[in-house]
Amino acid sequence: MKPSTSSSSSSSSSVLNSFLVLLAFIPFSSSYLLPPSIIGSTVEHQNHTAISSFRVVNRRNLIQCPDPNPFLQINVSSKNSPLSDDEYVNVTVSGVFHPSDGDWVAMISPSDSNVKSCPLNKIKYVQTGDTSKLPLLCHYPVKAQYVSNDPNYLKCNKQECKKYNNTVCEVATCSGTISFHVINIRTDIEFVFFAGGFETPCILTRSAPMKFSNPNQPLHGHVSSTDSTATSMRLTWVSGSKEPQEVQYGDGKTLTSTITTFSQDDMCTSVLPSPAKDFGWHDPGFIHSAVMTGLRPSTAYSYRYGSIRIVFIGINHCTNVFRDYINSGSVYITPDSGGECGVAYETYFPMPTSAKDKPWYSIEQGPVHFTVISTEHDWTENSEQYKWMDEDMSSVDRSKTPWLIFAGHRPMYSSTDGFSTDDKFTKAVEPLLVQYKVDMVLFGHVHNYERTCSVYESNCLAIPSKDRNGIDTYDHSNFSAPMQAVIGMAGFSLDNFSQPGSWSLERISEFGYLRGRATMEDINLEFVNSNTRQVQDSFRITKGQK
């Protein structure tokens, strides 16, 4: 069955009275707790989040599986052959003598990637911060999960006799089936069966390569505002084809896409090849974009891109988490980006910035003025970005846009252990937030959700009161300081909380997103759990309206 080639969609060209901060997530099955072997060898990673056994699996020794099994097989069943653009496939491992909770399956792409040891490449992995082990994989897996996710696997409830003596079974084996969500990443994929867990892995067997039906399919479209006029929107999508494609919208208007991409040569590196240039590289395809103009506020538009693919309009915000790298000009000299240096996110998610590698900008959506900065670029007093922050926030006409929201990547306040916050950043920038009466401050980096009081210099200057519905309400008619929220709950894995600060009011370590609606009188916000779709925290900001 081929994917649908047409559908309909409509949307408003601008969100005048509402805004949405949306963070997608991919839950992961590996343990959050790290063994001493990883903790003791990741000194350079202490300023990073979401270090897990799987994330450093490419730095394990690949041991020889002690007992080769002639009955082992791994098979993949799909409703579509070749694979469609978005589907779930069932991966079955069979012929297993002794099921173990350390048995796992990885999805690899491209399918011809070397997944054996690369001992001669050990020197290339120095930049990952872990030199205690040789690398396992010459190419990093896309995703992985334990076979024990099938509840029948460890109990061997699904047995198969492999050898009979007359009517008596002499050799019986076990099997298990797990499901993988597969999307069109253009290159072939395969599945590899490992034993030994993420700490002492060994390869058992691998599947046959699987192809996608249309590697050139235009996919993954998203839209973003280009300015504050609410009369244009940028549409960006990815395709395996470098030929120009079209956008059709409104009453028969047609645009031709502009095309860009990046290669391994665009990645940052040093004397040693960086991970982004070496084992972490994956072909990005071709990034198409077009700006739909002549839009009218509060008007619904239907449109499609590529040749026949339809998209749904929304708001997408991307921060520069993949910016840091040595000699890249970043404030933080870490290998966090693995050598991407912001090239990938700037190409995939163009924002209304003034110039390349200056990812700070402001935009107005209805009654809200958003000031978005880069915590990875110089924010010290007298820097270009600091002067821009000062000028931007001082220029806001609060009679037209009464709400001022400030956003960045690394937070000023967090109750999570580690090096998540930077006192120098807080000391430099926080006075501006109070000076210009910023209503709300949003950050990521730490993978959880945390909401503060109206905080300044680590002190609560005001505590929200309960409205008639029991919702925490911040009254900014007598402004004292902004409230702040960490909304990093879409990360690789969730971060736990330690001892909370006195300024911390609400802490949730669950995958989710923050959604809100703003009017001239108030802002109402909700944290929504992505798994249950239930609201787990609500608050509002007013200017004296109860």
Disulfide bonds with the S-S distance in Angstrom:
Cys65-Cys202 2.20
Cys118-Cys138 1.49
Cys156-Cys174 1.81
Cys161-Cys169 2.19
Cys268-Cys341 1.90
Cys453-Cys460 2.00
